[in-house]
Amino acid sequence: MQHLALIGFGAISRSLVATLCDQPDAGLRALSLLVRSAPDKAHDAATQLCAPHGIAVKVYTDLADLLAAQPDVVVECAGQPAVAAHGEAVLRAGIDLITASVGAFADQALFDRLKATASGTGAQIILPAGAIGGIDALVAARLSGLEVVTYTGRKPPSGWAGTDAENRVDLAALTEPTVFFEGSAREAATTFPKNANVAATLALAGLGMDATRVRLIADPHTRENTHEYLVKSQAVDFSLSLTGKVSPLNPKTSLSTAYSLARVVLNRSGAIVI
């Protein structure tokens, strides 16, 4: 894997690039970025990270131009609308798509369309674990027969700022942990598109968007993002809790998301994959 393309160059993308630059086995020689605005600014920021490692940077504002450069893989890091806007074209070009905004697939029509396109070209849609862990165990349990998958997401009130949570509770006035949403993973991913990718990932790995149950909590006593889920199946019952450190570039994002993406990218060229 020598040529990596990224859709978006925000907090996740920048952390991803910085991580890959620090990995001598990454084999990265070229980085292409697709941005909506300020391409010069994105080019300068990416070059600052990449130039010391001999990685060439090019920035595009048109997806067709980026695809014409024939990257080995495209990583989406720009939010759910970017999956809808660009995913089909990437797959139609026969290029694998790693999707950070897994919540986009709560849209069943989009999911079906992209899956059909990938099947037709042989490209793959790759869904990273993101801020959650234990996906391998969940998928294995699904093969045995799942009974229950429930997820609880807990963030500080600032982590829910700018979302529909503001219409449900007074985030600034909270003094105790408050559940402001209970419903399906599909509802969570649709209503909180920037905050519920974990719920969507668990749903796609497990019982599906409608059968996976979700609770979302604003907790003024924490500064971290906590993800908890419970699984009951024919093969194994387990529960898992992860407390992710907040990205210093975006309080709505778990820092581990960028490292999860880096793992997926590195596994594409690694002699040993784990």
Buried (B, 14 or more C-beta within 10 A) or exposed (E): BEBBBBBBBBBBBBBBBBBBBEBEEBBBBBBBBBBEEEBEEBBEBBBEBBEEBEBEBBBBBEBEEBBEEEBBBBBBBBBBEBBBBBBBBBBBBEBBBBBBBBBBBBBEEBBEBBEEBBEEBEBBBBBBBBBBBBBEBBEEBBEEEBEBBBBBBBBBBBBBBEBBBBEBBEBEEBEEEBBBBEBBBBBBBBBBBBBBBBBBBBBBBBBBBBBBBBBBBBBBEBEBBBBBBBBBBEEEEEEBEBEBEBBEBBBBBBBBBBBBBBBBBBEBBBEEEE
